[in-house]
Amino acid sequence: KELFPAYAGNEIIKTSPPANRTLPGGSMLNRNDGVIAALFRDGYLYTWSVICKKELWKGVRFPEGKLIEDVCTLPRLFFRATNFYFLDMPVIFYVQRSSSILGTGGRAVYTGLCESMLILKGQIANDGIQLTSEEKLALDLLHMQTLVWAANNYFLARLTRDKRAMAILAASLQNLRRSARLSGLHTALNSK
């Protein structure tokens, strides 16, 4: 906040790169270096946080009428890229106001995030993208964290009155159950 003295109170200043990024900065990396898994693991899926070549955007569009659409758009850019370079120092600053969509929270944010996770998984399947086991696990864990966050922040009692929100959360749970069965994670968790 010392860099932006005009912003105070409930505003959150985010930087790129994030402090919790698990990938090293200052070196050229490729997908074999675990970039996609780290993207999901870090949960830092904001398109404003990356600079990429124009060619990577060819055919990639934000889904119309959706909130939190970065979640299902940024990974598609990463799937198309061959090399990645992560900086060690922040070069992009983003102010999240308390009056912004994310700052206000509510059903639209929570269901939007869960819906974007479902859209992303559908895009991966439709595009025939093969995820490594590490990438798949990181994506499923991010999806699970998203679902828990949504349920925690938007009390289930309120969701039961919202048919669309319940349908999205139910689809998320069904998707995660199917994923866990297919990956053997369900068996591994039940054996402990």
C-alpha positions as CSV (number, residue, x, y, z in Angstrom):
1,K,0.0,0.0,0.0
2,E,3.0,2.3,0.4
3,L,3.3,2.3,-3.4
4,F,-0.4,3.4,-3.8
5,P,-1.2,5.7,-0.9
6,A,-4.5,6.8,-2.5
7,Y,-5.8,3.2,-2.0
8,A,-6.7,2.4,1.5
9,G,-9.3,0.6,3.5
10,N,-10.8,-2.6,1.9
11,E,-8.8,-2.4,-1.3
12,I,-6.4,-5.3,-1.9
13,I,-3.3,-4.7,-4.0
14,K,-2.3,-7.8,-5.9
15,T,1.0,-8.2,-7.7
16,S,2.2,-10.4,-10.5
17,P,4.1,-12.6,-9.7
18,P,2.3,-13.7,-6.5
19,A,4.3,-14.2,-3.3
20,N,3.2,-17.9,-3.1
21,R,4.2,-18.9,-6.6
22,T,5.9,-22.3,-6.6
23,L,7.8,-22.0,-9.9
24,P,11.2,-20.4,-9.9
25,G,11.6,-17.0,-11.6
26,G,14.4,-15.9,-13.8
27,S,14.7,-19.0,-16.1
28,M,13.1,-20.4,-19.2
29,L,10.7,-23.2,-18.5
30,N,8.5,-25.5,-20.5
31,R,5.5,-27.8,-19.8
32,N,7.8,-30.6,-18.8
33,D,9.0,-28.5,-15.9
34,G,5.6,-28.7,-14.3
35,V,4.3,-25.3,-15.3
36,I,0.7,-26.4,-15.8
37,A,0.5,-28.3,-12.5
38,A,2.0,-25.3,-10.7
39,L,-0.5,-23.0,-12.4
40,F,-3.3,-25.1,-10.9
41,R,-1.6,-25.7,-7.6
42,D,-0.9,-21.9,-7.1
43,G,-4.5,-21.1,-8.2
44,Y,-3.2,-17.9,-9.7
45,L,-5.5,-17.9,-12.8
46,Y,-5.7,-14.3,-13.7
47,T,-5.1,-13.2,-17.3
48,W,-4.0,-9.8,-16.2
49,S,-1.0,-11.4,-14.6
50,V,0.6,-12.7,-17.8
51,I,2.0,-11.3,-21.0
52,C,1.8,-13.6,-24.0
53,K,2.2,-13.7,-27.7
54,K,-0.8,-12.7,-29.8
55,E,-0.8,-16.0,-31.6
56,L,-1.7,-17.9,-28.4
57,W,-5.0,-16.0,-28.3
58,K,-6.1,-17.3,-31.8
59,G,-9.4,-19.1,-31.3
60,V,-9.4,-18.5,-27.5
61,R,-12.2,-16.4,-26.2
62,F,-13.6,-15.5,-22.8
63,P,-17.0,-17.3,-22.4
64,E,-19.8,-14.7,-22.8
65,G,-21.9,-13.7,-19.9
66,K,-19.7,-15.6,-17.3
67,L,-17.9,-14.2,-14.2
68,I,-14.5,-15.3,-13.2
69,E,-13.8,-16.3,-16.8
70,D,-10.1,-16.0,-16.4
71,V,-10.2,-19.5,-14.7
72,C,-11.3,-21.2,-17.9
73,T,-9.3,-19.0,-20.3
74,L,-5.7,-18.6,-18.9
75,P,-5.0,-22.4,-18.8
76,R,-5.9,-22.6,-22.5
77,L,-3.2,-20.1,-23.3
78,F,-0.7,-22.1,-21.2
79,F,-1.6,-25.3,-23.0
80,R,-0.7,-23.6,-26.3
81,A,2.6,-22.1,-25.1
82,T,5.9,-24.0,-25.4
83,N,8.1,-21.8,-23.3
84,F,7.5,-19.8,-20.1
85,Y,9.5,-17.2,-18.4
86,F,8.6,-16.1,-14.9
87,L,9.9,-12.9,-13.4
88,D,11.2,-12.6,-9.9
89,M,9.9,-9.1,-9.3
90,P,6.4,-7.6,-9.5
91,V,5.7,-5.6,-12.7
92,I,1.9,-5.6,-12.6
93,F,-0.1,-4.2,-9.8
94,Y,-3.8,-4.8,-9.5
95,V,-6.2,-3.0,-7.1
96,Q,-9.2,-5.0,-6.0
97,R,-11.7,-2.6,-4.7
98,S,-14.3,-3.6,-2.1
99,S,-17.0,-2.6,-4.5
100,S,-15.7,-4.8,-7.3
101,I,-17.3,-8.1,-8.3
102,L,-14.8,-10.1,-6.3
103,G,-14.8,-7.6,-3.5
104,T,-18.6,-7.9,-2.9
105,G,-18.7,-11.7,-3.0
106,G,-22.1,-13.3,-3.2
107,R,-23.8,-16.0,-5.2
108,A,-22.6,-14.7,-8.6
109,V,-18.9,-14.9,-7.6
110,Y,-19.1,-18.3,-5.9
111,T,-21.2,-20.0,-8.6
112,G,-19.2,-18.2,-11.3
113,L,-16.0,-19.7,-10.0
114,C,-17.4,-23.2,-9.8
115,E,-19.0,-22.9,-13.2
116,S,-15.6,-21.7,-14.7
117,M,-13.9,-24.8,-13.3
118,L,-16.6,-27.0,-15.0
119,I,-16.1,-25.1,-18.3
120,L,-12.3,-25.5,-18.1
121,K,-12.6,-29.2,-17.5
122,G,-15.1,-29.5,-20.4
123,Q,-12.7,-27.5,-22.7
124,I,-9.8,-29.8,-21.7
125,A,-11.9,-32.9,-22.7
126,N,-13.3,-31.3,-25.9
127,D,-9.8,-30.1,-27.0
128,G,-8.3,-33.6,-26.4
129,I,-5.7,-32.2,-24.0
130,Q,-3.9,-34.9,-22.2
131,L,-3.0,-33.9,-18.6
132,T,-0.2,-35.6,-16.7
133,S,-1.2,-37.2,-13.5
134,E,0.4,-34.3,-11.6
135,E,-1.6,-31.8,-13.7
136,K,-4.8,-33.7,-13.2
137,L,-4.4,-34.0,-9.5
138,A,-3.5,-30.2,-9.2
139,L,-6.6,-29.3,-11.2
140,D,-8.9,-31.6,-9.2
141,L,-7.5,-30.2,-5.9
142,L,-8.1,-26.7,-7.2
143,H,-11.6,-27.6,-8.2
144,M,-12.2,-29.1,-4.7
145,Q,-10.8,-26.0,-3.0
146,T,-13.1,-23.9,-5.1
147,L,-16.1,-25.9,-4.2
148,V,-15.3,-25.9,-0.5
149,W,-14.6,-22.1,-0.6
150,A,-17.9,-21.5,-2.4
151,A,-19.9,-23.6,0.1
152,N,-18.1,-22.0,3.0
153,N,-18.7,-18.5,1.9
154,Y,-22.2,-18.8,0.6
155,F,-23.9,-20.9,3.3
156,L,-25.5,-24.0,2.0
157,A,-28.8,-22.9,3.6
158,R,-28.9,-20.0,1.2
159,L,-27.9,-22.1,-1.8
160,T,-30.7,-24.5,-1.4
161,R,-33.1,-21.7,-2.3
162,D,-31.1,-21.0,-5.5
163,K,-31.7,-23.8,-8.1
164,R,-29.0,-22.6,-10.5
165,A,-26.3,-22.4,-7.8
166,M,-27.2,-25.8,-6.4
167,A,-27.1,-27.3,-9.9
168,I,-23.6,-25.9,-10.5
169,L,-22.3,-27.1,-7.1
170,A,-23.9,-30.6,-7.7
171,A,-22.3,-30.8,-11.1
172,S,-18.9,-29.9,-9.5
173,L,-19.3,-32.6,-6.9
174,Q,-20.3,-35.2,-9.5
175,N,-17.3,-34.2,-11.6
176,L,-14.9,-34.5,-8.7
177,R,-16.4,-37.9,-7.7
178,R,-16.0,-39.2,-11.3
179,S,-12.4,-37.8,-11.4
180,A,-11.5,-39.4,-8.1
181,R,-12.9,-42.8,-9.3
182,L,-11.0,-42.6,-12.6
183,S,-7.7,-41.6,-11.0
184,G,-7.8,-44.1,-8.2
185,L,-7.7,-41.3,-5.7
186,H,-11.0,-42.4,-4.2
187,T,-9.6,-45.9,-3.5
188,A,-6.4,-44.4,-2.1
189,L,-8.3,-42.0,0.2
190,N,-10.8,-44.7,1.4
191,S,-8.0,-47.1,2.3
192,K,-6.5,-44.8,4.9
